[in-house]
Amino acid sequence: MDNQELVSQLVSNARKALAEFEKYNQEQVDACVKAVLVAFGEHAEELARETVEETRLGDLTSKIGKNSGSPDGIWYALKDKKSVGIIGYDEEQHLAYVAKPKGILCSVAPCTNPNVTAVFNAAYALKGRNVLIVAPHPRAKKTTLHTVQIMNEALAKLGAPENLLQCIEEPSIECTQLLMQNSDVIIATGGAGMVRSAYSSGHPAFGVGPGNVQTIIDKGFDYKEAAEQIVAGRSYDNGLICAGNQSAIYPACDEAEFLAAMKDAGAYYVSDPDTVQKFRTALFPDGRHINSKLVGQYPKDIAEAAGVEIPEWTRIILLKVDKANAGEKDALCAEKMCPVTIAIAVDSFEEGLAVAKANLLYEGAGHSAVVHTYDQKKAEQAGVELPVSRLLVNQPGIFAANPALANGFNPTSTLGCGSWGNNSISENLTYEHLINISRIGWMKDPDQIPTHDQIWAD
């Protein structure tokens, strides 16, 4: 069948499943959510191996950890949460809140994070009694399809409606665009072009923006702690995570101490301008766009492409960039989806903020930033001044998606970037974004209704 016939069949299947699933109570819904998460966890390593083999992107150990840990975070965020029928009351305002499904959800899944994207969106969709159709990236079609099949097998054992979850087996741009045009809501976790298509589909959409997480290290902070977190976050899955630390903006007065800590953590520092240029040319051949052949590759592969020898112990490559070239003046200040980070020395915390802001406005505004400081006021200053949806304090950048439940952000695979990133939300996507909420309103008591004089009284 052609793409139009395929999408029509998928949507027809979804409508039938939705009609049945809408009748489920909270207990039945939660049983479905739990079943897909448990099943996914049982196949975590298998799916990780498939993904690396099919996509040739990222690091196997990281993907196993990501697949194994995600069900924990998702279930912890969802269990005991109401998402069916009356979900709450506001006694003061005399309101009751009713949750209803949004309908057929289309999930555009990337090749960089196919398994986790599918399970997050499936769990959040099901929690709201929605149905989900996944449009995989062609480079990850087999492992994405297998992920959906595993979850469907778990649902079948519960006797759940057929086709709650579906997946396009032979994806294409045309097919994905048709699916977006025929779905009720789109979750677009992918490249900028696909996100733009989602927002122009004529339907509500949740997209993401590019990540370019800037990291500011305050003078006097424990440089060893900061270095270990930066290297751990940047090396994770060979830098594929959009929330990985893209820079280390550090006090120039403590340069020797900070760089020594970075080396101890596994960063190979490059300061020679000619050698830095070799990496710049390898990473950004046209001076602006990342070399797709180096995305998600190991440091040794990146160094080889640049014609540079690096030590075997290298976990990330740390390239010197002058603060005067922050932002659009240097391509290295953009997002680098590989284990490469830039190092920029500054003379004050305020100068560090200016550098970070320039880099974010070049690319990554609306996403996330990190500050390492013991001063709460400086952390809040950074949160006020930087154009980001998330500011992480004394954490690795990858905690923006809260995989370890280490902060108060919603665990997610979709990090909204607000209007900065042309996104509809400036927070982490969760099930609450995937339900409609009706409000039942009663009249207030007469003595609760303010008079004209009461409204304007000082």
C-alpha positions in Angstrom: 0.0 0.0 0.0 1.1 3.6 -0.5 1.8 6.0 2.3 -1.7 7.5 2.3 -3.3 4.1 2.6 -0.8 3.1 5.3 -1.5 6.2 7.4 -5.2 5.8 6.9 -5.0 2.3 8.2 -2.9 3.2 11.2 -5.3 6.1 12.1 -8.3 3.8 11.7 -6.8 1.2 14.0 -5.9 3.9 16.5 -9.5 5.3 16.5 -10.9 1.9 17.3 -8.4 1.3 20.1 -9.0 4.8 21.5 -12.8 4.2 21.7 -12.2 1.1 23.8 -9.4 2.5 25.9 -11.4 5.6 26.9 -13.6 3.3 28.9 -10.7 2.1 31.2 -10.6 3.1 34.8 -7.5 4.3 36.7 -6.5 0.9 37.9 -6.7 -0.6 34.4 -4.8 2.3 32.9 -2.0 2.0 35.5 -1.8 -1.7 34.9 -1.1 -1.1 31.2 1.5 1.6 32.0 3.3 -0.7 34.5 3.2 -3.6 32.1 5.0 -1.8 29.2 7.6 -0.4 31.6 8.4 -3.8 33.1 8.6 -5.4 29.7 10.9 -2.7 28.4 13.2 -3.1 31.4 13.4 -6.8 30.9 14.7 -6.2 27.3 16.8 -3.2 28.1 20.2 -4.7 27.2 18.9 -6.4 24.1 17.4 -3.2 22.8 20.6 -1.3 23.6 22.7 -3.7 21.6 20.3 -3.6 18.7 20.4 0.2 18.7 24.2 0.4 18.6 24.4 -2.2 15.9 21.7 -0.6 13.7 22.6 3.1 14.1 26.3 2.9 14.8 25.8 5.8 17.2 26.7 6.1 20.9 28.1 3.9 23.5 26.7 0.5 24.4 27.3 0.7 28.2 25.6 4.1 28.4 22.6 2.8 26.4 22.2 -0.2 28.6 22.2 2.1 31.6 19.8 4.5 30.0 17.4 1.7 29.0 17.6 -0.1 32.3 17.1 3.0 34.4 14.3 4.8 32.4 11.4 2.5 33.5 12.3 3.3 37.2 12.1 7.0 36.7 8.9 6.9 34.6 7.0 4.6 37.0 8.1 6.7 40.0 6.8 9.8 38.3 3.5 8.2 37.3 2.4 5.8 40.0 -0.4 7.0 42.3 -1.1 10.0 40.0 -4.7 10.5 38.9 -5.3 10.7 35.2 -8.8 9.3 34.7 -12.1 11.0 35.5 -12.1 13.5 38.5 -8.5 14.1 39.3 -8.9 16.9 41.8 -10.9 19.7 43.5 -10.3 23.3 44.3 -12.6 23.9 47.3 -11.8 27.6 47.5 -12.7 28.3 43.9 -15.5 25.7 43.8 -13.9 23.8 40.9 -13.5 20.1 40.0 -11.0 18.9 37.4 -11.7 16.1 35.0 -9.0 14.4 32.9 -9.8 13.3 29.4 -7.5 11.8 26.6 -6.2 14.0 23.8 -6.6 11.1 21.3 -4.2 9.9 18.7 -0.6 10.9 19.5 2.2 10.8 16.9 5.7 10.3 18.2 8.5 11.3 15.9 11.4 9.3 17.3 15.1 10.1 16.7 17.9 7.7 15.8 20.0 9.1 18.7 17.6 7.9 21.4 15.1 5.5 19.8 14.3 3.0 22.6 13.9 5.5 25.4 11.8 7.9 23.3 9.4 5.2 22.5 8.9 4.0 26.0 8.6 7.5 27.6 6.0 8.5 25.1 4.2 5.2 25.3 3.9 5.4 29.0 2.9 9.0 29.1 0.4 8.5 26.3 -1.2 5.4 28.0 -1.4 7.2 31.3 -3.7 9.7 29.7 -5.7 7.0 27.9 -4.3 8.0 24.6 -3.1 5.9 21.7 0.3 6.3 20.2 1.7 5.8 16.7 5.5 6.0 16.5 7.3 7.3 13.4 10.9 6.1 13.7 14.0 7.5 12.1 15.0 5.3 9.1 18.4 4.7 10.7 16.7 3.2 13.8 13.6 1.6 12.3 14.3 -2.0 13.4 15.0 -1.3 17.1 12.2 1.2 17.4 9.7 -1.2 15.9 11.0 -4.0 18.2 10.6 -1.7 21.2 6.9 -1.1 20.3 6.4 -4.8 19.7 7.8 -5.7 23.2 5.4 -3.2 24.8 2.5 -4.5 22.7 3.1 -8.0 23.8 2.9 -6.9 27.4 -0.4 -5.1 26.7 -1.8 -8.2 25.0 -1.2 -10.3 28.1 -3.5 -7.9 29.9 -6.2 -8.2 27.3 -5.8 -4.5 26.4 -7.3 -3.2 23.2 -5.3 -4.0 20.1 -3.3 -1.2 18.5 -2.9 1.0 21.5 0.7 1.4 20.3 1.6 1.2 16.6 4.8 1.8 14.7 5.6 2.6 11.0 7.7 -0.3 9.8 9.2 1.5 6.7 9.5 5.1 7.6 9.9 8.0 5.2 9.6 11.8 5.5 6.4 11.7 3.4 4.9 9.0 5.6 5.8 10.9 8.8 4.4 14.1 7.6 1.1 12.4 6.6 0.9 10.9 10.0 1.4 14.2 11.7 -1.3 15.7 9.6 -3.8 13.0 10.6 -2.9 12.8 14.3 -4.5 14.8 17.2 -1.2 15.7 18.9 2.4 15.4 17.8 5.5 14.8 20.0 8.5 15.7 17.8 11.8 14.6 19.3 14.1 15.0 16.4 15.9 17.4 14.1 14.9 21.1 13.6 13.3 20.3 10.2 11.0 17.6 11.6 10.0 19.8 14.6 9.1 22.7 12.2 6.9 20.2 10.2 5.2 19.2 13.4 4.3 22.7 14.2 3.0 23.4 10.7 0.9 20.2 10.7 -2.2 22.0 11.8 -2.4 20.1 15.0 -1.0 20.8 18.6 2.6 19.8 18.9 5.3 19.4 21.5 8.8 19.9 20.0 12.3 20.2 21.2 15.1 22.6 20.4 18.9 22.1 20.0 20.9 21.6 23.1 24.0 23.6 23.8 24.4 23.3 27.5 26.7 25.9 28.9 28.5 25.2 32.1 29.8 28.0 34.4 32.2 27.1 37.2 32.3 29.6 40.0 35.6 30.5 41.7 36.1 28.5 44.9 34.0 25.6 43.8 35.4 22.1 44.2 37.0 21.8 40.7 37.4 18.1 41.1 33.7 17.6 41.6 32.8 19.9 38.7 35.3 18.2 36.4 34.1 14.8 37.2 30.5 15.8 36.5 31.3 17.6 33.3 33.3 14.7 31.9 30.8 12.1 33.0 27.9 14.0 31.4 29.8 14.8 28.2 31.2 11.3 27.6 27.8 9.6 28.3 26.6 7.8 25.2 29.4 9.5 23.2 27.8 12.9 23.6 24.5 12.1 22.0 22.5 13.4 24.9 21.2 16.9 24.0 21.7 18.0 27.7 25.4 17.0 27.8 27.8 19.8 28.9 29.0 21.6 25.8 31.4 24.0 27.6 33.4 24.6 30.7 33.5 28.3 31.5 36.0 28.6 34.3 37.9 31.2 36.4 41.1 32.2 34.6 42.9 32.8 37.9 42.6 29.1 38.7 43.3 27.8 35.2 46.1 25.4 36.2 44.1 23.9 39.0 40.9 23.5 37.0 42.6 22.0 33.9 44.4 19.6 36.1 41.1 18.4 37.6 39.7 18.1 34.1 42.7 15.9 33.0 42.3 13.7 36.1 38.7 13.2 35.1 39.6 12.1 31.6 39.6 15.3 29.5 42.4 15.7 26.9 43.0 19.5 26.7 44.0 21.1 23.4 45.2 24.7 23.5 47.5 24.9 20.5 45.6 27.1 17.9 46.6 25.0 14.9 45.5 21.8 16.6 42.2 23.3 17.8 41.7 24.4 14.1 42.1 20.8 13.0 39.3 19.7 15.3 37.2 22.7 14.3 37.5 21.8 10.6 36.8 18.1 11.2 33.7 18.9 13.4 32.3 21.8 11.3 33.5 21.3 7.7 31.4 24.2 6.3 32.0 26.4 9.4 28.5 26.0 10.8 27.0 22.5 10.6 28.2 19.5 12.5 29.9 16.7 10.6 27.2 14.0 10.8 29.9 11.3 10.4 31.3 12.3 13.8 28.0 12.4 15.7 28.0 9.9 18.6 31.5 8.6 17.9 34.3 7.9 20.3 37.1 10.5 21.0 39.7 8.4 19.2 37.5 8.5 16.0 37.1 12.2 16.2 40.8 12.7 16.8 41.6 10.4 13.8 39.3 12.5 11.6 41.1 15.6 12.7 44.5 14.0 12.1 45.5 14.3 15.7 46.9 11.7 18.1 45.3 11.6 21.6 46.0 9.4 24.7 44.1 6.2 25.1 42.7 7.3 28.4 40.8 10.2 26.8 37.1 10.3 27.7 36.4 13.7 26.2 38.3 16.2 24.1 38.5 19.7 25.6 39.3 22.5 23.1 40.4 26.0 24.1 38.2 28.8 22.9 39.0 32.5 23.6 36.2 34.4 25.4 36.4 37.1 22.7 35.2 34.6 20.2 32.1 33.4 22.2 28.9 32.9 20.2 28.7 33.1 16.5 32.4 34.0 16.0 33.5 30.4 16.6 31.6 27.3 15.3 32.9 25.4 18.3 30.5 27.4 20.4 27.6 25.5 18.8 26.2 22.2 19.8 28.5 19.2 19.3 26.8 15.9 19.5 30.0 14.0 20.4 32.4 13.8 23.3 33.9 17.3 22.7 33.7 20.2 25.0 35.1 23.7 24.8 37.0 25.4 27.6 36.7 29.2 28.1 38.6 31.2 30.7 36.9 34.3 32.2 37.8 36.9 34.8 34.5 36.9 36.7 31.2 35.1 37.2 29.4 38.0 35.4 31.7 37.6 32.4 31.0 33.8 32.5 27.3 34.6 32.3 27.9 36.9 29.3 29.9 34.2 27.5 27.3 31.5 28.2 24.5 33.8 27.0 26.4 34.5 23.8 26.9 30.8 23.1 23.2 30.0 23.9 22.0 32.8 21.6 24.2 31.3 18.8 22.6 27.9 19.4 20.6 26.2 22.1 18.6 29.1 23.6 15.7 27.7 25.7 17.3 24.4 26.5 19.5 24.1 29.6 22.6 25.4 31.4 24.6 24.4 34.4 26.3 26.4 37.1 28.7 25.0 39.7 28.6 27.3 42.7 28.1 27.3 46.5 26.4 30.8 46.3 22.6 30.5 46.0 22.4 34.2 44.8 24.7 33.5 41.9 22.7 30.4 40.9 19.6 32.5 41.0 21.3 35.2 39.0 22.2 32.7 36.3 18.6 31.5 36.3 17.4 35.0 35.8 19.9 36.1 33.1 20.3 33.0 30.9 17.8 32.2 28.2 17.1 28.6 29.3 14.2 26.6 30.5 16.3 24.6 33.0 19.2 25.7 35.1 21.0 22.9 36.9 23.0 23.7 40.0 25.9 21.4 40.8 24.8 18.5 38.6 25.8 17.0 35.3 23.9 18.6 32.3 22.3 15.2 31.4 20.3 15.5 34.6 18.1 18.0 32.8 16.0 15.0 31.8 16.2 13.8 35.4 17.1 10.2 34.6 18.3 9.6 38.2 15.4 11.3 39.9 18.1 13.6 41.4 16.1 16.8 41.1 12.6 18.1 40.7 12.3 18.0 36.9 9.9 15.6 35.3 11.7 12.5 33.9 11.4 12.8 30.1 12.8 12.3 26.7 11.3 15.5 25.4 12.9 18.7 26.8 10.7 21.7 25.8 12.7 24.9 25.0 9.9 27.5 25.1 9.6 30.3 22.6 13.4 30.5 22.4 13.4 27.2 20.7 10.1 27.6 18.9 8.5 25.1 21.3 5.1 25.2 23.0 6.4 24.4 26.5 9.4 25.4 28.5 9.6 22.4 30.7 10.0 18.6 30.6 7.1 16.8 28.8 5.1 14.5 31.0 1.7 12.8 30.9 0.0 16.0 32.1 0.7 17.6 28.8 -1.1 14.7 27.1 -4.5 15.0 28.8 -7.3 17.5 28.3 -8.6 18.9 31.6 -12.3 19.9 31.8 -13.3 22.1 34.7 -16.6 21.9 36.5 -17.5 25.2 38.2 -20.0 25.9 40.9 -21.2 29.4 42.1 -19.2 30.8 45.0 -20.9 31.8 48.2 -22.1 35.4 48.1 -19.6 36.4 50.8 -16.8 35.1 48.7 -17.5 37.4 45.8 -15.6 40.7 46.3 -17.2 44.0 46.0 -15.9 46.9 43.8 -14.4 48.6 46.8 -12.8 45.4 48.1 -11.1 44.7 44.7 -9.5 48.1 44.6 -8.6 48.5 48.3 -4.9 48.8 49.1 
